């Protein structure tokens, strides 16, 4: 079982995330590249929440290849192109991630490879090693 690390000696997290997550020995890891809000047909919704949904769907597909799921995420790095996109991303993240939540970083960046992209999400997941 993963252990969340939220020391009493520091300010509580600003939102629904943990300051740290300790993964016990004997687990295997998946490092997923940043996923963008693009559908298999190359369509990109205008809404940041819809893009975040696609990002997490793509992440779910990557994790499924390793026999894992969203509940196995221990770290999220997310990037949005404007502060106005933070809430749309965070609403999707907060609905989808496990409880207790993973460690997480959210940064505002200048842009992505195509101008219509508003959010990119990369994760690290961990699950018990298969015997």
GITATA-V835833 format. One record per helix or strand of 2 or more residues. SS is the DSSP state (a for helix, b for strand). FROM is the first residue (numbers start at 1). TO is the last residue. Records with the same first field share a line. If there is no record, write none. Layout:
SS: FROM-TO, FROM-TO
//
This chain:
b: 3-5, 20-22, 27-36, 73-80, 103-108, 119-128
a: 48-65, 70-72, 83-96
//
